[in-house]
Amino acid sequence: MMSLASYLIISLVLFIVGLTVMIARKNIVAILLGIELVLNAAALNFVAYSKYVTNNLDGHVFSLFIIVIAAAEAAVGLAIVIRFFQIKETIHIDEATQLRN
Amino acid sequence: MFAQFLFIASALLTVGSAIAVAVTKNIMHSCIFLLGSLLGIAGLYATLGADFVAVTQIMVYVGGVVILMLFAVMLTGGKDFVSRAQNLLGLAPAMGNKFTYAVGILVAIVFAATNIKILMNLPSAPAAAAANSEAFPSTVREIGFLLTKNHVLAFELSSVLLLGALVGAAIIARPKKH
């Protein structure tokens, strides 16, 4: 039951769901939720391979770095979202056209 | 036995909550389901013997990131934008027409085949990992040694990155001056 393949399948489902959220949603905060899911899928893969294949703890350390990067990304991304809402009065992704021309 | 129960419960919580994040129309409910999914991933870390990573996941994500997301949703009105054209299943607001769905199905087939190929070539678990798979030894001491010996440069750089990101976020999100 608890094998490397089961963890990889869970991670695959998380990755696909995160990608779907990033593509299908029109709300910028929802897109950030999808990015969090994708990053968590990657971190879960690192820890699973660290237990079942390499037998050392480098995967754990890399997973911790992923968590740190995700926290920084969430802080900056949400600050940008709030600034965008202050300027445009909406957080629909189709309104983000400032760099189009 | 306990590890099996924890694994099954965590896997169900993770996958179910992640799918609920995708199909829920209310963005606030999506945030709460993301919290459930992240808690499930912490449980999966615990079944892998990564106790320190599991605790860090709970503290950083559930205590920090999801709260930040909830604040952002509340500060921006909490509206989700349902597009006029519903998708095939009528679940989430989606873009696309028949062409994009066809391309998406093709990409999904290729992606699934690639992953099946990778899964068929998995190395079998080493005997040492199979022997202590039920035990939960502490990893805090080894992770501390690794962070201050092998990965010390990345550790310091991540602290500088976190400081810069938080100061930058505070500067970007400050209210407009009149």
Chai-1 contact restraints between the chains, C-beta under 6 A:
chainA,res_idxA,chainB,res_idxB,connection_type,confidence,min_distance_angstrom,max_distance_angstrom,comment,restraint_id
A,M1,B,Q4,contact,1.0,0.0,6.0,A-B,restraint_1
A,M2,B,F7,contact,1.0,0.0,6.0,A-B,restraint_2
A,L4,B,L122,contact,1.0,0.0,6.0,A-B,restraint_3
A,A5,B,L119,contact,1.0,0.0,6.0,A-B,restraint_4
A,I10,B,A11,contact,1.0,0.0,6.0,A-B,restraint_5
A,L12,B,N115,contact,1.0,0.0,6.0,A-B,restraint_6
A,V13,B,V15,contact,1.0,0.0,6.0,A-B,restraint_7
A,L14,B,A18,contact,1.0,0.0,6.0,A-B,restraint_8
A,V17,B,A18,contact,1.0,0.0,6.0,A-B,restraint_9
A,V17,B,I19,contact,1.0,0.0,6.0,A-B,restraint_10
A,V17,B,A22,contact,1.0,0.0,6.0,A-B,restraint_11
A,T20,B,A22,contact,1.0,0.0,6.0,A-B,restraint_12
A,V21,B,A22,contact,1.0,0.0,6.0,A-B,restraint_13
A,A24,B,A92,contact,1.0,0.0,6.0,A-B,restraint_14
A,A24,B,A94,contact,1.0,0.0,6.0,A-B,restraint_15
A,K26,B,F81,contact,1.0,0.0,6.0,A-B,restraint_16
A,K26,B,P93,contact,1.0,0.0,6.0,A-B,restraint_17
A,N27,B,I27,contact,1.0,0.0,6.0,A-B,restraint_18
A,N27,B,D80,contact,1.0,0.0,6.0,A-B,restraint_19
A,N27,B,F81,contact,1.0,0.0,6.0,A-B,restraint_20
A,V29,B,A72,contact,1.0,0.0,6.0,A-B,restraint_21
A,V29,B,V73,contact,1.0,0.0,6.0,A-B,restraint_22
A,A30,B,I27,contact,1.0,0.0,6.0,A-B,restraint_23
A,L33,B,V21,contact,1.0,0.0,6.0,A-B,restraint_24
A,L33,B,S30,contact,1.0,0.0,6.0,A-B,restraint_25
A,L33,B,L34,contact,1.0,0.0,6.0,A-B,restraint_26
A,L37,B,A18,contact,1.0,0.0,6.0,A-B,restraint_27
A,N40,B,I41,contact,1.0,0.0,6.0,A-B,restraint_28
A,L44,B,I41,contact,1.0,0.0,6.0,A-B,restraint_29
A,V47,B,Y45,contact,1.0,0.0,6.0,A-B,restraint_30
A,V47,B,L48,contact,1.0,0.0,6.0,A-B,restraint_31
A,V47,B,A50,contact,1.0,0.0,6.0,A-B,restraint_32
A,K51,B,L48,contact,1.0,0.0,6.0,A-B,restraint_33
A,Y52,B,A125,contact,1.0,0.0,6.0,A-B,restraint_34
A,Y52,B,A129,contact,1.0,0.0,6.0,A-B,restraint_35
A,N55,B,A129,contact,1.0,0.0,6.0,A-B,restraint_36
A,L57,B,T139,contact,1.0,0.0,6.0,A-B,restraint_37
A,L57,B,E142,contact,1.0,0.0,6.0,A-B,restraint_38
A,L57,B,I143,contact,1.0,0.0,6.0,A-B,restraint_39
A,L57,B,L146,contact,1.0,0.0,6.0,A-B,restraint_40
A,H60,B,A50,contact,1.0,0.0,6.0,A-B,restraint_41
A,H60,B,V53,contact,1.0,0.0,6.0,A-B,restraint_42
A,H60,B,I143,contact,1.0,0.0,6.0,A-B,restraint_43
A,V61,B,L146,contact,1.0,0.0,6.0,A-B,restraint_44
A,V61,B,H151,contact,1.0,0.0,6.0,A-B,restraint_45
A,S63,B,V53,contact,1.0,0.0,6.0,A-B,restraint_46
A,F65,B,S158,contact,1.0,0.0,6.0,A-B,restraint_47
A,I67,B,T56,contact,1.0,0.0,6.0,A-B,restraint_48
A,I67,B,V60,contact,1.0,0.0,6.0,A-B,restraint_49
A,V68,B,S158,contact,1.0,0.0,6.0,A-B,restraint_50
A,A71,B,V60,contact,1.0,0.0,6.0,A-B,restraint_51
A,A71,B,V65,contact,1.0,0.0,6.0,A-B,restraint_52
A,A72,B,L161,contact,1.0,0.0,6.0,A-B,restraint_53
A,A72,B,L162,contact,1.0,0.0,6.0,A-B,restraint_54
A,A72,B,A165,contact,1.0,0.0,6.0,A-B,restraint_55
A,A74,B,V65,contact,1.0,0.0,6.0,A-B,restraint_56
A,A74,B,L68,contact,1.0,0.0,6.0,A-B,restraint_57
A,A75,B,A165,contact,1.0,0.0,6.0,A-B,restraint_58
A,A75,B,L166,contact,1.0,0.0,6.0,A-B,restraint_59
A,A75,B,A169,contact,1.0,0.0,6.0,A-B,restraint_60
A,V76,B,A165,contact,1.0,0.0,6.0,A-B,restraint_61
A,V76,B,A169,contact,1.0,0.0,6.0,A-B,restraint_62
A,L78,B,L68,contact,1.0,0.0,6.0,A-B,restraint_63
A,L78,B,A72,contact,1.0,0.0,6.0,A-B,restraint_64
A,A79,B,A169,contact,1.0,0.0,6.0,A-B,restraint_65
A,A79,B,I172,contact,1.0,0.0,6.0,A-B,restraint_66
A,A79,B,A173,contact,1.0,0.0,6.0,A-B,restraint_67
A,V81,B,A72,contact,1.0,0.0,6.0,A-B,restraint_68
A,I82,B,L75,contact,1.0,0.0,6.0,A-B,restraint_69
A,I82,B,A173,contact,1.0,0.0,6.0,A-B,restraint_70
A,R83,B,I172,contact,1.0,0.0,6.0,A-B,restraint_71
A,R83,B,A173,contact,1.0,0.0,6.0,A-B,restraint_72
A,F85,B,T76,contact,1.0,0.0,6.0,A-B,restraint_73
A,I91,B,T76,contact,1.0,0.0,6.0,A-B,restraint_74
A,H92,B,F81,contact,1.0,0.0,6.0,A-B,restraint_75
